[in-house]
Structure formats: structure tokens, C-alpha cells
Amino acid sequence: MQVIKHDININFVGWRKLALIFSLVLIVVGMGSLVVKGGPNYGIDFSGGTLIQVKFTEATKAAQIKSALKEMDMKGLLVQNFEGDSHEFLLRAQDTSSELEGLADEIRLHLEKTYGEGTVEIRRVEMVGPQVGKDLRKKGLLAIVFAMVGVLIYITIRFEFKFAVGAIIALLHDVLITLGAFSLFNKEIDLPIIAAFLAIIGYSLNDTIIVYDRIRENCAKSTKEEFPTRVNASINETLSRTILTSGTTLLVILALFLFGGGVIHNFAFAMLVGVVVGTYSSIFVASPVLLFWDDYKNRKQAAVKAP
């Protein structure tokens, strides 16, 4: 099935400098947000502490909940709405307790003093020690680094080193923009989000390889056309496949984002941003890197030949 005419010729290559500026702006804004906020907003998995999900029979406010739990003296207690619902809240504290069941009962009893007996339901209690959180954070980062190194080796073997550089730059671009989006929207980063980052790397790489494979084929067919022309033709030839794949993937992720519930919401958000940015980068980042590489190589050769 084709949604794009086979003879279409959009000048993607001509937009590469504008796309470079656009990408840099997105990355700078996202990284700026991270710096201003003092780093990523780590969830319980990485920061350590206790997470309690509480549901009330009547609508309430975060300030009232904090006031009701004041006697417990929970260190660093934060209260926030769960999915924007005024009946359901997440309580986060830096304290850790080995008696999770006892902690849940104690919280419920303190809240029922204010809200009445039978009005509070403890739906979830999670605890991660600070050392475990630090270890998980380190391993999550290593997983992403190893994935990048694996990609570099694979693309170098299958294509050429310049293709590998283009793919790595595109993947870093995707991860940084997604990370920046999490910071801008103040979303938490936990273990499922690391899984989302790895999925984004895989998805973006698949898109990039499709384009790269067509570039290699077109370069083998003809040497008369200039390299930018062949790159642009390759992007256009794979455009229909790119739109179909990305479109169907986005429909599924959008359904998860809208109807998947609070537990999977952040994961779906990461995938939503990642698939959009990954599709964009396979066209406007990975392929133009080859052109910048080729331009640099030609200028270097011209400088050597010049008297």
C-alpha cells in the first residue's frame, strides 16, 4: 500500500540547515529545563523512598492530606493528584520502612481521623532503598550507553563508519529531546521510562536503517548523480513506508496514552514523543549527517590538492 506517489520529489535535503536549527533549539530548551530544575525528576525507582497511592470516597485537596498526616512526620512528604483525579492521590516520602503493611495501615488510620472511617483506600505501597535506587539509576544509564555502542558497531559493520556516526547522532538527538520533554512537563523518570528510551532507540534505528539501505542501493546503481540528489531520492522513495509505519504505531501509542491509565501514562508519553522525534530524525538528522560528512571530506581533499 502506498500513501505517497512513487514519483514524489520533496526537497528534504534543502531543509537540512533549517532542521538543524530546529533540533538545536529543542535540545537547548530541554537541557536548559533540566539545568534549571536541577536534573531529571527521578521516580521512586531511582531516588529511593516510599510511594503510597490513596483513594478517597470524596474529593479532597493535597494540602488537606498533608495536614492530616502531619503527626506522622514523614520526611520530604509530597502529595500530588493521580491522573488529575481529586479523589486519588500519590504520596511520596524520603523515608523507607521495612513494614510496608504496617505503614499503609498507619497512613489509613491517620487519614480516617480527618475524613472518616471507611473513606480511605490504600491502593498501592512501594518502597525502594536509596542505595538500590542509585544502583538502578546507574544500570539504566549503562543500558542506554551499551545500546548506543552496539548500534555503532552494527552500523559500521553493515554499512560504513559515517553511517554509524549519523545513526548515533540521530539516536542521541531522540533521547535528549525526549528527556527534555520529560523535564519540561515535570514527568518522572523510572524503570519503565528506561525501557521506553531503549524502545525509542530501536524504533528510530529501524527507520534510519531503511533510509540508509536505500541510499546504499541508489549509490551502487548510479555514480552520475551527485550524492545529495541520491540521498534526497532515497528519503522520498522510503517516505510512504515511513508514514505508514509511524502512523500506525502512533495510533496504538495514542490509545495507550489516552486510555491506558496512570501507571502506563508516562511510558506512553515517552513513546509518543520518541516515535515522532525518531521519524523526524531519520529524515532530517541521520541522512543530513552523511551530507555534512561528505562536504567535509570534499573540502579536505580540495585543500590537499590546492597548491
N, C-alpha and C positions, 0 to 999 in steps of 0.2 A: 504493500500500500504506500502510495506517495501523496504527501500533502503539499509538496513543493514541486513546481515544474522542473523537469530534468535539465532544462537549458537555462535555468536562472543564473544570474551573474551579479550578485551583490558584492560591492567592493569592501569586504571586511578588512582587507589589508590596509586600505586607505584610511581606516579609522583607528589604526593601532596606536597612534600617539595620543589621540583623544581618550582612548580606552585606558592607556597607561596612566594618564592624569586622573581619570575617574577612579581607577583602582587604588592609586596612591592616596587620594582623598579619603576613600572608605577605610583604608588601613590606618591612616593617621588619626582619623576621628575615633575609630575603635580603640587603638592603642592609647590615645590621649585619654579616653574614658577610663581605661584600665589604670593609668598612672594617677589620675585624679582620685579614683576610688580606692587606691592603694593595693591594686591587684585584683585577681578574679574573686568572685563571690563563691567560695567553696562551700559545698553542702556538708552534711554530717559525715559522709564517707571519707572526706579529705581533711576536714578541720577537726574532727573529733567532737564528742559531746552527745547530747541526748535529744531526740526528736519525738514529740508526742502529738498525735493527731486527735483532736477533740471535736465532738459534735454535740450541739445544744438543741433542745426542742424548740427554743425561742431564739429570735435574733438578738445578738449582743454585739459588743464592741471590744477591740483589743485592749483598750485602756481599762475596761471593767474587769477583764480576765486577769490582767497583771495585778490589779488591785486585790482581787480575790486570792491570788497566790502569793501575796506579799509576805505572809507569815512563813512561807517555806524557804524564803531567802535563796532562791535558785540563781546561781551565778550566771550573769550575762543573759538573762531571760529575754527572748524576743518572741513577740506574738504577731502573727500575720494571717490574713484571710486565706482559706484554701479554695482556689478557683473563684475568688470573688464572692463566695457564699458567706453571708452574715451569720449563718448557723454553724459553720465548720471552720476550725482554725488549726494552725500548726504552731506548736510551742517548741522553741529551741533554747537549749541551755548548754553552757560550757561544762556543767557538772556531769560526771558519769557515775552510774550506780550499777553494781552487780545484781541488785534486786529489782529487776525491771517490773515484775508483777507488783511488788510492794510499792514502788514509785508510782505506778499507774493508779493503784488504789488510793494512795495518799493525795494525789492530784485531784482525783474524782471527789474525794471527801471534802477537800478544801473548796472546790468549786460548788459543790452541792450546798455548802453553808450559805453561799450567796444566791445561787439560782434555784435551790430547792431540790429535794430528794427525787431521784429518777429523771432528772432533766439533763444529765450529762452522760455521754457515752465516750469512753476511751477507745478509739478505733485502731490506733497503731502506736507502738512504742519501739524506738530503735536506739541503740547505743553503740558508739564507736570510740575506743580509747584514742587519746591524742597521738600516741606513738604508732598505732595501727593506721590512723588517718594519714600521718606523714609518710608511712611506708607505701600505702595505696597511691598517694599522690605521686611519689617517685616512680612507682611501677607503671602508672598510667602514662606519665611523660615518656618513659623509656619505650613503652609500646608504640607510641607515635613516632619516636625517633627511629626505632628499628624498622617500622613500616616504610619510612622515608628512605632509609639506607637500602632496604630490599628493592624498592622501586628504582632507585638509582642504578643498582647492579643489573636488574632485569632489563630495563630500557637500554642500557649501554650494550648489553649482550645482544638483544634482539634488533636494535637499530644502530644508533651511533651515540657518542657521548653528548653531542649537542642536543639530541632529542631528550636524553636523560635530564640534562640541565633544565630544559624547557618544562618537562613534566614536573620536576621537583619545585621549580618556581611557581608553577600553577597550583600545586598542592599546598605549598606554604601560603600562597595567596588565599586559597579557600579556607584553610584552617584559621588564619589570622582574622579574616573578615567575619567568620562565624563566631570566633572568640570575642571579637569586638562587639558583635550584635548582642551577645550574652551580657557583656558589661553594660552596654547602653540601656538594655531593658531590665537590668538588675536581676538576671536569672541565675540560678545556682548551677554550679558545675559539680557533678557527682559521677559515680562509675558508669551509669548508663550514657552519660554525655561523652565519656571517653570512647565508648562503643560507637556512639554516633559519629564522632570525629574519624574513627577508623573506617566506618561505613562510607563517609563522605570521601575519604581518600580513595577508597576502592571504586566508588561510583565515578568520581572525577577522572581517575586514571583510565577507566574503561572508555569514557568519552574521548579522552585525549589520544589513546592508542588507536581508536577508529580513524581519527583525523590523520594521525601520523602515518598509519599504514597506507592510507590513500595518497598522502604526499610522496611516500617512498615509491609507490606504484607509478604515479604520474612522472616522477623524476626518472624512473627507469624507461618509461615509454618514449619520452622526448627530451632532447637537450637543446632544442631550438628556442623554446620559450624561456623567458627569464624566470629565476627562482620565485620571486614574489607572485608572478602570474600563476605558476603551478601550485603554490601554497593556497592562493585565493580560490582557484578552481577546485582544489581538494576539499576545502571547507564547504563550498557550495554543493558539491556532489554528495557530501555526507549530511547536509542540513536537514533533509527530510527525515532521516533516521534519528538524528539528534532531537528534533522537535517531537517526534512520536514517542521516543523512549522517555524523554524528560517530562512530557505532558502526562503520560500515563502514570509515571512514578509520582509526580506531584499530586495527582488526583487522590492516590492512595494515602500519601502523607498528609494531605489537607484533611482527609476524612479522620485520620488519627488525631490530628491537631485539634479539630473541632469537636469530635465526639469520643475521643479516647480516654477522657478523664484526666484528673490532675496528676496521677502517678506517671503517665506517659507523655504529659504535655510538653515538658522541656525537651525530651528526646525528639518528639515530633517537630518542635520548633527548630532544633539544631539541624535536623534532616531537611526541613523546608528551606532554610537559609542555605544550607550546604549544597543541595541539588541545584538551586537557582544559580548560585555563585559558581558551582562546578561546571555547569553547562556554559555559562558565560566565559569562564577561564579557558575552556577547551578551544574556544573560538578566538577570543581576544587576548589571551595571555600565553598559552602554551605554543601556539603557532607563530605569533609575532616574535617570540624569543628566538626562533630559528632565523628569522629575517634580520634581527639585530646582530645575531652571531655571524651571519653571512656577510652583512655590511661591514662589521668589524674586521673580519678575515680579509675581505677585498681591499679595505683601506690599508691594512697592514702589508699586504702583498704589493700594493701600489707604492707604498712608502719605501719598500725594499728595492723595487725596480727603479725608482726615481733616482736620477744622477745626483 
